[in-house]
Amino acid sequence: MPAVPDKITFFEFLTPLVCSGKKTITIRDKSESHYVVGSQVEVFTLETDQKVCDIEIESVEPILFDDINEFHAQQESLDLPRLKQLIKEIYPDINELFVITYKLIANNKSLS
């Protein structure tokens, strides 16, 4: 059994949304779906690998690309066309995805 992931990365432009608690889900492919409900995960920027905050995983649920809707866009703090475009850029030709719901635990910027 693989180790419980304790790190997740987001594009740098999304990290302020994660750290503010406005972004409460992320949509990933199967390779990034192994987060465990109740586990604490450190959030890093993808580009610079800087830690920005900690989150707690609340759920991991499968979703088809076509089922991504306005509610998911609100949780992502993006508009729906932008969200779907971003997912297609990251995961071209993948229809089976996972919604990882999380809550903010600690914002590093407020700790420094």
C-alpha positions in Angstrom: 0.0 0.0 0.0 1.4 3.4 -1.0 2.3 5.9 1.7 -0.2 8.5 2.6 0.6 11.6 0.6 1.5 14.6 2.9 2.2 17.2 0.1 0.2 18.7 -2.7 1.1 21.3 -5.2 -0.9 24.0 -6.9 -0.1 26.5 -9.6 1.3 29.6 -8.0 -1.6 31.8 -9.2 -4.0 29.5 -7.3 -2.2 29.4 -4.0 -3.7 32.7 -2.6 -7.1 31.1 -3.2 -6.1 28.0 -1.2 -4.5 30.0 1.6 -7.6 32.3 1.9 -10.0 29.4 2.2 -11.8 30.5 -1.0 -10.7 27.4 -3.0 -11.9 24.3 -1.2 -11.5 21.6 -3.9 -9.0 20.4 -6.4 -9.7 18.2 -9.4 -6.9 15.7 -10.2 -6.3 12.5 -12.2 -6.0 9.0 -10.8 -2.3 9.4 -10.2 -3.0 12.2 -7.7 -6.1 10.7 -6.1 -4.5 8.8 -3.2 -5.1 11.4 -0.5 -6.6 10.1 2.7 -9.7 11.6 4.4 -8.7 13.2 7.7 -5.0 13.5 6.8 -3.1 16.8 7.0 -1.3 17.9 3.8 1.2 20.6 3.2 0.5 22.9 0.2 3.4 24.0 -2.0 3.6 26.1 -5.2 4.2 23.9 -8.3 6.6 26.4 -9.9 8.9 27.2 -6.9 8.1 24.4 -4.4 7.4 27.0 -1.6 5.2 25.9 1.3 2.2 28.2 1.6 -0.3 26.5 4.0 -1.7 23.3 5.4 -5.0 21.7 4.5 -7.0 18.7 5.8 -8.5 16.3 3.3 -12.2 16.0 3.7 -13.2 13.7 0.8 -11.9 12.2 -2.4 -14.6 11.3 -4.9 -14.6 10.2 -8.6 -16.1 12.5 -11.2 -16.3 12.5 -15.0 -15.1 15.6 -16.8 -18.6 16.2 -18.3 -20.1 16.3 -14.8 -17.9 19.2 -13.6 -20.4 22.0 -13.1 -20.9 25.5 -11.8 -20.9 24.3 -8.1 -17.4 22.8 -8.7 -16.3 26.1 -10.3 -17.5 28.0 -7.2 -15.5 25.7 -5.0 -12.5 26.2 -7.2 -13.0 29.9 -7.1 -12.8 30.0 -10.9 -15.5 30.5 -13.6 -16.6 27.2 -15.2 -15.2 27.8 -18.7 -11.8 28.7 -17.2 -11.9 25.6 -14.9 -12.7 23.2 -17.7 -10.0 24.8 -19.9 -7.4 24.5 -17.1 -8.3 20.8 -16.5 -8.1 20.0 -20.2 -4.7 21.7 -20.4 -3.4 19.7 -17.4 -5.1 16.4 -18.2 -5.8 16.2 -22.0 -7.8 13.1 -23.0 -8.6 12.2 -19.4 -12.3 11.9 -18.6 -12.1 10.1 -15.2 -11.0 12.5 -12.5 -11.3 13.0 -8.8 -12.6 15.8 -6.7 -10.5 16.3 -3.6 -12.3 18.4 -1.0 -10.2 20.0 1.7 -10.3 22.7 4.4 -7.6 25.2 5.3 -5.8 24.4 8.6 -2.9 26.8 8.8 -1.8 29.6 6.6 2.0 29.9 6.7 2.0 33.6 5.7 0.1 34.4 8.9 2.6 32.4 11.0 5.6 34.4 9.8 
